[in-house]
């Protein structure tokens, strides 16, 4: 695997559970084009992203007093723990399936709360300064755990930490992929592969002289 330097951003979107295409529009989706970028401008920056469970369970096969084979297929229980400084509450609420009460302004969880399916892309950089994308194609975010501590000599600051449980995408059976941007593989094409139904914004026309 390529060297990884830092953690630039995370990009996420809600998806339809059947078609697996992104949900657009601010009413039902996360933005007009469906994508929400968690970075310094929207969330005071990402902190860490840890993807685990990619390796499948391996079963040794014995014969003639020795190990003669190892059975391993697919992946394990793939999940992501994502930490950021300040993800907007309306985004966290939609990702985790919380109900928004317009009267009180509260985000609520209860017996009927059900998180939607979503997709997420983590972006780092390799040793040649090419962006690297680590995508989980389909899964669900759990609600954020809450842990508060009193201020003492210094302000005690709590950041956001959420867990994403991934499943295989119905359309092709894949759960995870890694992409490297370069001269041939552009960001827009990578995002179109990760986020089914994504349409890049048209390039701005050059200003007239």
N, C-alpha and C positions, 0 to 999 in steps of 0.2 A: 504494500500500500504506500502511496505517496506520503512524503513528509507533510505535516500539517502545522500551519502557523496561525495561531489565534482563532477567533470565532467572530466572523463579521456580522452575521444576521441569521435569523430564521424566518422562513416564509411559510405561511399556512393558509388553508382554505377549507371551508365546509364542502362536502360532496354529497351527491344524491346516493343513497345506499344501493340502489338498483343499477343506475346507469354509470355511477362512479365519476360523473362529470361534476365540475365545480359549480357551486351555487353562487350566482352573481346578484348584485343589487344590495343596497344597504339594509333593506327590510329583512330579508331572509339570509343573505350572505354576510361576509365580513367587510365588503367594499363593493363599489360599482363593478369592478372587473372580477370580484370574488376573492382576490388575494389580499392578505394583510402581512406586511413586513414588520417583524419585531427587530428593531435596531435602535440606534442612538436617538433618532429623530422622533420615533413613536413611543418608545418604551424605556428611554434612558439606557438602552443597550442590553444585549444579551450577556450572560455571565458564563454559562456552561451548558453543554448538551452531551449526555452520555447515552449511547445506544448499546443495549445489552441483549443477550439471548440469540445472537445470530448463529451461533454454532449449534448444530443438532445434537441430540443425545446419541452417543456412540455405544453400540453393543458389540462386545467381542464374541466371536464364534470360535469354539474350541473343537479340536479334533486331533486324535493321535497324540495326546498329551501336550498339545501346543495350541497357540492362537493361530488360526488359519485364515481368519477374515475379520473385518470390522464392518458392521452394518451402520450406515449413517446416511440420512437423506433429509433434504429440506432444511428447516431451521429449528431453533428452539422457540421459547416464548419470547418474542421480540418486543422490547419496550424502550421507551425514551424517557429520561428525566431531564427536563428543560428548566433552566433557571434564568431569569431576567430581572432587571431592576424594578420596572414599573409598567407591566402590561396593562393597558386600559381595561377597566372593569367590564365594560360592555363586550369586549372581545373575549375575556375569560368566561363571562357568563354564557355567551353563545357557544363557545367551544365545549364547555362542560355541561350544557343542557340546563342551566339554571333558568328559572322563570322570572321575568322582569315585571314587577308591580308598578304600573304607571302612576298609581295614586300615591304610593309611599316612596317610590324610587328604590325599593329594595330588590335585591336579587335573591331568590329563594330556591331551596332544595326540598323536595318532599317525596312521597311515595310514588308519584307519577312522573318525577323528573327522569329524563332519558337523554343522555348526550348523543349528538349526531355523529355521523362518521365524518372524518376529516383527513387531510393529507398534510405532510410537513416536510420541509426541505431545510437542512442546516448547511450553511455556507462558510467554509474556511478558505485557506490559501496554501498552495504548495510552495516548494522551494524556488520555483521559477516565477512566482507571483501570479500563477494561474488560479482562479477561483475553483474550489472543489465543492461539489454538492453531494450531500448525504441525504437521500430521500427515503421516507417511509410512506408507501403509497396509500395505505388505508388503515384507519384505526380510530380509537376514541380517546379523548382526554378525560381524565378524572377531575373532579373539583379540587381546587387547591386546599391543602391542609393549612390550618391557621395556628401559628405559634408566636405569641407575643411575650416580650420581656421588658421589664422596667428600665427606664433610663437611669444610669448611675453617674460616674464621672464623665462618661461619654454617652452620646445619644445612641440608643440601641435600635438599630434599623433592620426591619424585616423586609426581605425581598421576595419576589414571586418564584415559586417552584411548582411545576405541574408534571404529571406523568401521562404519557401517551402509550396505550397498549395497541400494538399493531397486529393486523391480520393480513392474510394473502388477498390480493386483488382478484376479484372474480374473473375479470376479462382475460388475464394471462397467468394467474397463479403466483405472481411476484409480490414480495413484501418489501424488499429493500433494494436500493441501487446506489452506486457511486458514479458521479460524472466529473470530468475535468474539462473546464472551458479552455479552448485554444483557438487557433486560427480557423479550424474546420468546424468545431463544435461551439456554437455561439450560445449565449445565455438564453435568448428567446426560444431557441429550439429545445434546449434542455428543459426549460420551464413548461413548454408545450407537451413534453413527454411525461413530466411529473404530474402536471395539473391538467387533466383531460378537459378540453373545452376552453382552455386559456387562449385569449387573443391578445398578442402584444399591442401596445399603444402605437399608432402610426408615428413615424419619424416626423419631427417638426420641419417645416419648410424653411430654408435659409432666408434670413431677413433680406429684403430688397435694399439695394444701395441707393 
